[in-house]
Amino acid sequence: MVRRLAASIAALVALTLAAAALPSTAAAFPYTNTAPVTLGASGFLTCTASTVDATATNITSMSFSGCTTLNNLPCTVTALNQPWPFSVSGSGGATVTGVRIRMTCGSSWTCEFAGTLTGTYGPPLTLGGNLTRVVGGFPCPASGAFNGAWGALDVTNTGNVSWGTWASCTSSTLSGTATAITAATFSGCSGVLGTCTVTPNNLPWALTLGAGTATAGHRVAIACGGGASCVFAGTVSGTWNGSTLTLSGTVTRVVGGFPCPASLPFSGTWT
């Protein structure tokens, strides 16, 4: 009796720890791809549509459609041997082991690739890595780089988003994919000249999410005090832990002049 109780407690603790390893957004699965999923160089395999479903510990399904290989030859791509073990680190890094994918193209050839994929989890989920051919031969390469991104970025600021003392906004949202910020909003903005309006320019902004790191493009028009209007642009960087995004850096004035400063320090946090 005591042994069974101890085993039940141990199982409950294991499940609790596994659930805690994922951000609260885990319930958002299944995810849909936000960019083509690719395998190999020079467009060897491209799938325009893909979905991923998962639990706290496994990728339970991954599907692919709209797949083509060289010369636009149609392919059927199938995920094998699922579930695949799935883990997330405290810095938002993701690892999937036991990956095995079969591609059958036309009526003449079939290949299978296997290996481990790594990336980040938030959402979005990004996965990449080198998969080795384990079944088949030419024209399939001996190995190929796999890259995919699923799910959307959708975060809200947790404190003021600021460009130094020139402008600070009490409310902001960022949304997009694993590779681009496609929409940004800023409101409740004011600065040394009074009320400000901050408007994003040239969206989408390039975005790179790593395990614990983030880099993004940034370009905004800031109009303050009813007269001073300038555009500032640059690349900002910070951290990404799978749920919280921080960005900071110096942005340079690219449109406008006095009284706007030549450059501004930018900082913001979203979750």
N, C-alpha and C positions, 0 to 999 in steps of 0.2 A: 504493500500500500504506500509506504513512504517512498519506495523507489519509483513507483508510477507517478506520485505527486511531484517528486523532484524532476522527473523527465518532462512533465507537463509544464512546470515552471521554466525549465531551460528552453523548451520550444517557444513559449510565450516571449521570453526575453529575446530570443533570436529573431522572431518576427518583428518585435518592437524596434530592435536595432536596425533591421533591414529597412523598415518603413522610414525610420529617422534619417537614413542615409540619403534619401531623395528629398528635394525641395517639395513644398506643399503643392506645387503645380503638377505632381505626378498623376493626379486624377484626370488631367487633361488628355491623356492617351485615349484613343489612337491619334497619331499625328499624320499629317499629309506633307509630302515633300514641298519645299519652297524653291527648289532649283532642280534641274535634271540630275539624276543619279548616274555616275559614270564609273567605268572600269577600264583600265588600260589607257595607253597613250593614243593621241591623235584620233579620238572618237571611236576607239575600238568597240566599246559598248556604251550606248546612251539610252536611258529610260526616262521618258518624260513624266511619268506618274509613278508614285510609290506611297505606301502607307506603312506605318510601324505601330505595333501594339506591344505593351510591356507591362510587367509588374515591377515591384521593387527589386526583384532579383533576376528577372529573365526578360529577354526579348521573346515574346510568345509568338509573334508573327511579323513577317516583313513581306510585302507583296510588290510586284513590279509590273508595269504595263507600258505600252507605247515604246517598246524597246527595238532598237535597230543596231546593226553592226556596220562594217565597211560596205560602201556602196549602197547604203540604206536597206540592206537585207534585213527583213523582219526576224526578230528573235523572241522566243519564249524564255523568260527568266524565272527561276523558282528557287526559293530559300529552302534548304534541306536541313534535316537533323535538328529541327527546333523542338523545344525552346533553347535559345542560346544564353548562357550565363551573362548577366548584366550587373555592373557595379558602378557606383558613383563615389568619388572622393569628396572630402570636405571642401576642396577648392573648385568643385564643379566639373572635374574631369570625369569622363565616362570611358569604360572599357567593356567591350563585348568579346567573349571568347567562344570558340567552337563554331565560328562562322563558316558556312559552306553554301555556295551558290552554284546552281547549274544553269547554263545557257545553251539552248538548242536553236540553231539558226538555219532557216530554210529547211530543206529535207535531208541535208547531207552531213552535218557535223554537230557534235555535242561536246562541251567541255565543262569541267567543274573546277571551282577555285575555293580555297579554304585558307583560314588564318584568323588573326585577331585584329579587331578594329578599335581605335581609340578616338576620343574627341571631347566634347563638352555636352552638358545637360542642363536645361533650365526649366521650361523650354526656351529656345529651340534645342533640338538634339542634333549634334553634328558627329559624323563618324567618318574616319578615313584610315587608310593603312594599306600595306602591300599584301595582296592575296596571291597564293601560289597555286598554279595549275596542278591538280591531283588526278584528273581524268581527262583524256583526250590529247590531241597534239595540234599540229599545224592546221588552220591558221591561228589558233589561240596562242598568245604569248606564254612563256614559261611562268611569268608572274605579271601582275598588273596592279596599279594603284586604284583603290576604290575610294570614292568620295560621295557623300550624301548629306543632306540637311533636311530636317523635318520639323514642323511646328513653327509657331510665330513668336517673335519677341513682343511683349506688351508690358511696359513698366511705367510706374508713376513715381514722381520725385518724393523723397522722404525729408527733404529740407530745402532751403532756398537754392535755386540754380543761379549762379552769379557770374558776371563779367567784372570782377573787382568791385569798386564803388560806383562804376559808371552805370551799371544796371544790375538789378537782382529781381528774380521772379519767384513768387510764392508757390506757383503751380506749374507743372510741366509733365508731359507724357512723351514717351518714345515708343514707336512700334515698327515692326519690320520682320526681317528674317535673320538667319544666322550670318548672312553676309552683307546686309544692307539695312540701314535705318530708312524706312520709306515714308514715315510720317513723324512729325515732331510738333508739339504745341508748347507755348509759353504764355502765361497770363499772370495778372497781379504783379506787374513789373514797375519798378521805380528806381531812381538813381539820384545822382547829385544835382541834376537839372530838373527833377520832378518826375512826373509820370512818363513811363516808357512803353513803347510797343516793340516787341521782339518777334520777327517773322523769319522762319527758316527759308533759306535760299538753296536752289540747285539740288533738291532732293531727287533721288535717294543719295544718302551719304554712305560711303563704303564703311563696312564694319567687319572687324576680325575678332572673334571670340576664341580665347584659348583657355586652358585649364588654369584659372586664376588670373588671367590677363585679358585686356580688351584694348582695342585701338579703333578709332572712328574718325571719319571726316566730319567737319563742322563748318557751316557757313550761315550766318544770320545777318539780317538787317536790323539795326537798333536805332529807333527814332525816339529821342527824349526831349522833353521841354517844349514841344511844339515846333522845333526848328532844326535841331541837330540830328541829322540822319546819315548813318554810315553803314557800310557792310564790312564785317570781320570774318576772316576765314583761316583755317589751319587744320592740323591733325592733332587730336587729343587722345590721351591714353589713360589707362587706369586698371581696374580690377573687375573680374567677373567670377562669381562663385556658384553660378547656376541659378541664383535668385536675385542677387543684388549687383547692379552695375554702377561703378563709379568712373567718372571721366574728369580729367583736368589737363591743363596745358595752356600755352600762350597762343592767342589768335591775333592775326595781324590785320590792320585796316587795309582793305583793298579797293574800297570805293568811298569817296568823301574826304573831307579835310577838317580843319579847325572848326569847332572846338573838340572834335572827336580825338581821343588819344591815338597814337600810332599803333599801339598794341594793347591788349587787355589780357589779364589772367582769368581763365575760365575754370569753373568747377561745378560739379553736380553729382547727385546720387539718386538712383532710381531703383525701385524694387517691385 
